[in-house]
Amino acid sequence: TEQRHIHHRPMFLRSLKDLVGGKDIHQELLRSAQVQQDDITLNTALVDMYCKCGSLAEAQDIFCGMTKRDMVAWSALMAGCARAGLLSTAKN
């Protein structure tokens, strides 16, 4: 049952647009050691959540700390930059 909850957490994070709530969940994940730098799915969900909350600095910090990145991770960060009107940042 715990595995099921962990598996569904990224979907929940993607739909979360409350920065304070998102940070609380992120901190809880860190405390419980469920966030690992090589977990592409969870880290991409965190990047997406921080972007949607308008916290691009935190999104970039997570993205830069990821040991593995895929097209979805890149797209999440680029879309967040584009939504914020930072197209030059998105290109870099």
C-alpha positions in Angstrom: 0.0 0.0 0.0 2.9 2.4 0.8 4.3 1.8 -2.7 0.9 2.7 -4.2 1.0 6.1 -2.4 4.5 6.8 -3.5 3.6 6.0 -7.1 0.7 8.4 -7.2 2.5 11.3 -5.4 4.0 12.8 -8.7 0.4 13.1 -10.1 -0.7 14.9 -7.0 2.3 17.3 -7.1 1.6 18.2 -10.7 -1.9 19.3 -9.8 -0.7 21.2 -6.7 -0.4 25.0 -7.3 -0.1 26.1 -3.7 3.6 27.0 -3.0 3.4 26.6 0.8 1.6 23.2 0.5 4.1 22.1 -2.2 7.0 23.1 0.0 5.5 21.2 2.9 5.1 18.1 0.8 8.6 18.5 -0.6 10.1 18.8 2.9 8.2 15.8 4.1 9.5 13.8 1.2 13.1 14.9 2.0 12.6 14.0 5.7 11.3 10.5 4.8 14.2 10.1 2.3 11.8 9.4 -0.6 13.4 12.1 -2.9 16.5 10.8 -4.6 18.5 12.7 -7.2 18.0 9.9 -9.7 14.2 9.7 -9.3 13.3 11.3 -12.6 9.5 11.0 -12.1 9.3 12.6 -8.7 11.9 15.3 -9.4 10.2 16.2 -12.6 6.9 16.5 -10.7 8.6 18.8 -8.2 10.1 20.9 -11.0 6.6 21.2 -12.6 4.9 22.0 -9.2 7.5 24.8 -8.4 7.1 26.2 -11.9 3.3 26.3 -11.7 3.7 28.0 -8.3 5.9 30.6 -9.9 9.0 29.6 -8.0 11.4 29.1 -10.9 14.6 29.4 -8.7 13.5 26.3 -6.7 12.5 24.5 -9.9 15.9 25.2 -11.4 17.7 24.1 -8.2 15.9 20.7 -8.3 16.5 20.4 -12.0 20.2 21.1 -11.7 20.5 18.6 -8.8 18.9 15.8 -10.9 21.5 13.2 -11.9 19.2 12.0 -14.7 17.0 14.1 -16.9 14.7 13.1 -19.7 12.7 15.0 -22.2 9.8 15.4 -19.8 12.0 17.0 -17.2 13.4 19.4 -19.7 9.9 20.2 -21.0 8.6 20.9 -17.5 11.4 23.4 -16.8 11.1 25.0 -20.2 7.3 25.3 -20.0 7.7 26.9 -16.6 10.1 29.5 -17.9 7.9 30.2 -20.9 4.8 30.7 -18.7 6.8 33.2 -16.6 7.8 35.1 -19.8 11.4 34.1 -19.5 11.9 32.6 -23.0 15.6 33.4 -23.0 16.0 31.4 -19.8 14.0 28.5 -21.3 16.4 28.5 -24.3 19.4 28.3 -22.1 
